[in-house]
Amino acid sequence: CKRLNGLGLNPAVLAKASAGVLSIRAPKWSESAHAFLKRCADAGNVEACFTLGM
């Protein structure tokens, strides 16, 4: 379980996160969701950059 949690923070995994993982609707938006998208964008995920830029 700790290994799986660690993979969720790995930049290589965050860079490859799919659009389904990154789709966050307005009512579900939170600070933790924003932080997750920011980590994905910092890892080079183009879809996360687009979502944050909207």
Backbone as CSV, one residue per row, in Angstrom:
resi,resn,N_x,N_y,N_z,CA_x,CA_y,CA_z,C_x,C_y,C_z
1,CYS,0.827,-1.189,0.000,0.000,0.000,0.000,0.876,1.259,0.000
2,LYS,1.959,1.234,0.769,2.860,2.382,0.799,3.550,2.575,-0.543
3,ARG,3.874,1.455,-1.207,4.504,1.552,-2.524,3.553,2.178,-3.537
4,LEU,2.300,1.761,-3.502,1.307,2.308,-4.423,1.102,3.796,-4.167
5,ASN,1.051,4.188,-2.911,0.913,5.598,-2.570,2.127,6.387,-3.057
6,GLY,3.302,5.798,-2.932,4.520,6.450,-3.404,4.521,6.643,-4.909
7,LEU,3.950,5.692,-5.639,3.863,5.828,-7.096,2.975,6.996,-7.498
8,GLY,1.980,7.287,-6.684,1.089,8.410,-6.973,1.774,9.754,-6.878
9,LEU,2.936,9.793,-6.263,3.697,11.035,-6.141,4.900,11.067,-7.079
10,ASN,5.114,9.992,-7.814,6.243,9.897,-8.724,6.013,10.808,-9.931
11,PRO,6.973,11.694,-10.262,6.796,12.607,-11.396,6.535,11.902,-12.728
12,ALA,7.122,10.730,-12.935,6.887,10.005,-14.187,5.433,9.563,-14.294
13,VAL,4.844,9.163,-13.190,3.436,8.752,-13.179,2.538,9.972,-13.360
14,LEU,2.856,11.058,-12.678,2.044,12.275,-12.787,2.079,12.848,-14.200
15,ALA,3.205,12.711,-14.878,3.329,13.229,-16.240,2.459,12.451,-17.219
16,LYS,2.166,11.193,-16.904,1.376,10.339,-17.804,-0.080,10.189,-17.374
17,ALA,-0.517,10.905,-16.353,-1.905,10.794,-15.880,-2.861,11.148,-17.015
18,SER,-3.914,10.363,-17.165,-4.843,10.539,-18.282,-5.868,11.631,-18.003
19,ALA,-6.596,11.986,-19.028,-7.628,13.021,-18.904,-8.711,12.603,-17.919
20,GLY,-9.010,11.324,-17.840,-10.022,10.844,-16.897,-9.635,11.090,-15.452
21,VAL,-8.368,10.973,-15.165,-7.875,11.226,-13.807,-7.886,12.719,-13.512
22,LEU,-7.632,13.518,-14.535,-7.492,14.960,-14.341,-8.807,15.724,-14.420
23,SER,-9.885,15.062,-14.806,-11.156,15.777,-14.940,-11.767,16.027,-13.563
24,ILE,-11.777,17.282,-13.179,-12.327,17.692,-11.884,-13.397,18.737,-12.165
25,ARG,-14.613,18.438,-11.803,-15.723,19.369,-12.027,-15.708,20.466,-10.973
26,ALA,-16.297,21.585,-11.310,-16.279,22.760,-10.428,-16.773,22.481,-9.008
27,PRO,-17.881,21.748,-8.807,-18.327,21.505,-7.428,-17.343,20.664,-6.608
28,LYS,-16.509,19.876,-7.284,-15.555,19.003,-6.595,-14.187,19.662,-6.410
29,TRP,-14.034,20.904,-6.900,-12.735,21.575,-6.834,-12.372,21.854,-5.386
30,SER,-11.136,21.571,-5.022,-10.664,21.798,-3.659,-9.178,22.128,-3.708
31,GLU,-8.628,22.478,-2.569,-7.196,22.776,-2.500,-6.364,21.537,-2.826
32,SER,-6.811,20.372,-2.379,-6.053,19.150,-2.664,-6.120,18.798,-4.152
33,ALA,-7.267,19.041,-4.790,-7.386,18.804,-6.230,-6.472,19.755,-6.995
34,HIS,-6.421,21.004,-6.562,-5.548,21.991,-7.202,-4.077,21.591,-7.023
35,ALA,-3.725,21.129,-5.830,-2.345,20.711,-5.571,-1.967,19.516,-6.446
36,PHE,-2.908,18.570,-6.629,-2.650,17.415,-7.488,-2.423,17.857,-8.931
37,LEU,-3.285,18.739,-9.434,-3.117,19.233,-10.801,-1.808,19.992,-10.946
38,LYS,-1.439,20.751,-9.944,-0.182,21.505,-9.973,1.011,20.553,-10.029
39,ARG,0.973,19.462,-9.239,2.060,18.474,-9.285,2.135,17.821,-10.663
40,CYS,0.981,17.522,-11.254,0.959,16.937,-12.600,1.527,17.914,-13.625
41,ALA,1.130,19.174,-13.530,1.626,20.188,-14.459,3.132,20.376,-14.296
42,ASP,3.608,20.397,-13.075,5.042,20.542,-12.824,5.833,19.351,-13.354
43,ALA,5.183,18.194,-13.432,5.831,16.991,-13.960,5.808,16.965,-15.485
44,GLY,5.129,17.927,-16.111,5.113,18.010,-17.567,3.855,17.491,-18.223
45,ASN,2.785,17.323,-17.480,1.527,16.838,-18.041,0.810,18.003,-18.723
46,VAL,0.679,17.918,-20.045,0.100,19.001,-20.836,-1.376,19.203,-20.509
47,GLU,-2.108,18.119,-20.285,-3.539,18.234,-19.974,-3.756,18.945,-18.641
48,ALA,-2.888,18.694,-17.676,-2.993,19.380,-16.384,-2.697,20.867,-16.553
49,CYS,-1.720,21.193,-17.379,-1.411,22.603,-17.658,-2.616,23.292,-18.284
50,PHE,-3.272,22.610,-19.220,-4.450,23.168,-19.874,-5.572,23.390,-18.867
51,THR,-5.814,22.408,-18.002,-6.883,22.517,-17.007,-6.611,23.661,-16.044
52,LEU,-5.380,23.809,-15.603,-5.043,24.899,-14.689,-5.137,26.256,-15.377
53,GLY,-4.886,26.278,-16.684,-4.921,27.536,-17.425,-6.317,28.019,-17.751
54,MET,-7.327,27.157,-17.610,-8.703,27.531,-17.964,-9.298,28.448,-16.937
